[in-house]
Amino acid sequence: MDNRRERPYVICYLAVSLDGRLDGFEPDLERYYGIAARFEADAILAGSETAIAAIERYGGVENTYDDGPVPELAPPDDPRPFLAVVDGRGRVRRWSVFQQAPYWGRWVALIGEGVPRAHRDYLSARNVDILECGSDRVDLDLALRRLAEVYGVRRVRVDSGGRLNGALLRAGLVDEVHLLVCPWLSGGSSPRSAFVADDLAPDALGTKLERMAVEQFEDGAVLLSYRAAR
Ligand SMILES: NC(=O)c1ccc[n+]([C@@H]2O[C@H](COP(=O)([O-])OP(=O)(O)OC[C@H]3O[C@@H](n4cnc5c(N)ncnc54)[C@H](OP(=O)(O)O)[C@@H]3O)[C@@H](O)[C@H]2O)c1
């Protein structure tokens, strides 16, 4: 069944090394975010690990509960995208880091039913919307459909690490993949590949894609754009 009409269109956009890794190189962040804006997404979807890494790395603080001033919700016609974080276990605790940044107009925690009341109360007190979508882990298909149903989200850009990208891909929920391939070879043996799927058998085939575009940059970076072959 073609279910694309009922859930938002999902675009995975990543900066990777030439060996398809997410670490061991330095992307040109101005270019990275300039390209990201082209996708005109209504919502940015991040994984909990990416959110916690951003709190610690860019916010410069620990991922502990905060009690600073609570921001106002943006008015309904605010043009900025939503930030939606897949956080099945309720691990993301420092939402103020995202609320103080100017990039998002509203914040949504996608959680599992086992997330404790105290965490839900924290989210509510901080004006972070809660969408419970699944039991243990977040049911990603359901979460996307709920974003469409509740907020009218039509285009989602995934800004995440290999685990969420891989889970979305394995669930058949990825429509486009854009890789900003940076002119680096990471080498080493870290498991940080762009699409992680622990359940894929070693000899199984991956996902077939169709090329949409190739864009070259002066410094040797290349933007490779593909859509899922259906
Ligand atoms: N180079 C780039 O373009 C780029 C972009 C973004 C982030 N990053 C980097 O990526 C790193 C983090 O990546 P990561 O792969 O460790 O983590 P991640 O993708 O940020 O987080 C894993 C997420 O996937 C969810 N998940 C995994 N399997 C699932 C399943 N089967 N069903 C539902 N949800 C599932 C987890 O849910 P639970 O929370 O419920 O476990 C979690 O939200 C950070 O260092 C970040 O800086 C790089």
The ligand as an SDF file (V2000), in Angstrom:
LIG
                    3D

 48 52  0  0  0  0  0  0  0  0999 V2000
   26.4500   14.4160   10.3960 N   0  0  0  0  0  0  0  0  0  0  0  0
   25.1800   14.7600   10.5060 C   0  0  0  0  0  0  0  0  0  0  0  0
   24.5710   15.2430    9.5360 O   0  0  0  0  0  0  0  0  0  0  0  0
   24.4790   14.5830   11.8270 C   0  0  0  0  0  0  0  0  0  0  0  0
   23.1680   15.0530   11.9610 C   0  0  0  0  0  0  0  0  0  0  0  0
   22.5450   14.8760   13.2070 C   0  0  0  0  0  0  0  0  0  0  0  0
   23.1970   14.2420   14.2560 C   0  0  0  0  0  0  0  0  0  0  0  0
   24.4730   13.8130   14.0740 N   0  0  0  0  0  0  0  0  0  0  0  0
   25.1970   13.1350   15.1920 C   0  0  0  0  0  0  0  0  0  0  0  0
   24.6470   11.8490   15.3920 O   0  0  0  0  0  0  0  0  0  0  0  0
   24.9470   11.4340   16.7420 C   0  0  0  0  0  0  0  0  0  0  0  0
   23.7660   10.6950   17.3540 C   0  0  0  0  0  0  0  0  0  0  0  0
   23.3680    9.6400   16.5110 O   0  0  0  0  0  0  0  0  0  0  0  0
   22.8150    8.2510   17.0430 P   0  0  0  0  0  0  0  0  0  0  0  0
   22.6510    7.3780   15.8660 O   0  0  0  0  0  0  0  0  0  0  0  0
   23.6940    7.7840   18.1560 O   0  0  0  0  0  0  0  0  0  0  0  0
   21.4310    8.5940   17.7030 O   0  0  0  0  0  0  0  0  0  0  0  0
   20.0780    9.3310   17.1870 P   0  0  0  0  0  0  0  0  0  0  0  0
   19.6780    8.8540   15.8240 O   0  0  0  0  0  0  0  0  0  0  0  0
   20.1500   10.7830   17.4410 O   0  0  0  0  0  0  0  0  0  0  0  0
   19.1140    8.7160   18.2900 O   0  0  0  0  0  0  0  0  0  0  0  0
   18.6250    7.4160   18.1620 C   0  0  0  0  0  0  0  0  0  0  0  0
   17.1200    7.5940   18.0590 C   0  0  0  0  0  0  0  0  0  0  0  0
   16.5450    6.5700   17.3180 O   0  0  0  0  0  0  0  0  0  0  0  0
   15.4360    6.0750   18.0550 C   0  0  0  0  0  0  0  0  0  0  0  0
   15.2630    4.7100   17.6020 N   0  0  0  0  0  0  0  0  0  0  0  0
   16.2170    3.8160   17.2520 C   0  0  0  0  0  0  0  0  0  0  0  0
   15.6590    2.6700   16.8140 N   0  0  0  0  0  0  0  0  0  0  0  0
   14.3340    2.8510   16.8720 C   0  0  0  0  0  0  0  0  0  0  0  0
   13.2180    2.0450   16.5460 C   0  0  0  0  0  0  0  0  0  0  0  0
   13.3710    0.8240   16.0650 N   0  0  0  0  0  0  0  0  0  0  0  0
   11.9830    2.5580   16.7280 N   0  0  0  0  0  0  0  0  0  0  0  0
   11.8250    3.7920   17.2150 C   0  0  0  0  0  0  0  0  0  0  0  0
   12.8430    4.6170   17.5410 N   0  0  0  0  0  0  0  0  0  0  0  0
   14.0720    4.1500   17.3700 C   0  0  0  0  0  0  0  0  0  0  0  0
   15.8320    6.2480   19.5080 C   0  0  0  0  0  0  0  0  0  0  0  0
   14.7030    6.2670   20.3060 O   0  0  0  0  0  0  0  0  0  0  0  0
   14.8010    6.2130   21.9320 P   0  0  0  0  0  0  0  0  0  0  0  0
   15.1390    7.5570   22.3950 O   0  0  0  0  0  0  0  0  0  0  0  0
   13.4250    5.8250   22.3130 O   0  0  0  0  0  0  0  0  0  0  0  0
   15.8480    5.1920   22.2390 O   0  0  0  0  0  0  0  0  0  0  0  0
   16.4770    7.6230   19.4180 C   0  0  0  0  0  0  0  0  0  0  0  0
   15.5230    8.6520   19.4120 O   0  0  0  0  0  0  0  0  0  0  0  0
   25.2910   12.6890   17.5000 C   0  0  0  0  0  0  0  0  0  0  0  0
   26.6670   12.6720   17.8230 O   0  0  0  0  0  0  0  0  0  0  0  0
   24.9910   13.8140   16.5180 C   0  0  0  0  0  0  0  0  0  0  0  0
   25.8340   14.9070   16.6940 O   0  0  0  0  0  0  0  0  0  0  0  0
   25.1120   13.9610   12.8890 C   0  0  0  0  0  0  0  0  0  0  0  0
  1  2  1  0
  2  3  2  0
  2  4  1  0
  4  5  1  0
  4 48  2  0
  5  6  2  0
  6  7  1  0
  7  8  2  0
  8  9  1  0
  8 48  1  0
  9 10  1  0
  9 46  1  0
 10 11  1  0
 11 12  1  0
 11 44  1  0
 12 13  1  0
 13 14  1  0
 14 15  2  0
 14 16  1  0
 14 17  1  0
 17 18  1  0
 18 19  2  0
 18 20  1  0
 18 21  1  0
 21 22  1  0
 22 23  1  0
 23 24  1  0
 23 42  1  0
 24 25  1  0
 25 26  1  0
 25 36  1  0
 26 27  1  0
 26 35  1  0
 27 28  2  0
 28 29  1  0
 29 30  1  0
 29 35  2  0
 30 31  1  0
 30 32  2  0
 32 33  1  0
 33 34  2  0
 34 35  1  0
 36 37  1  0
 36 42  1  0
 37 38  1  0
 38 39  2  0
 38 40  1  0
 38 41  1  0
 42 43  1  0
 44 45  1  0
 44 46  1  0
 46 47  1  0
M  CHG  2   8   1  16  -1
M  END
$$$$
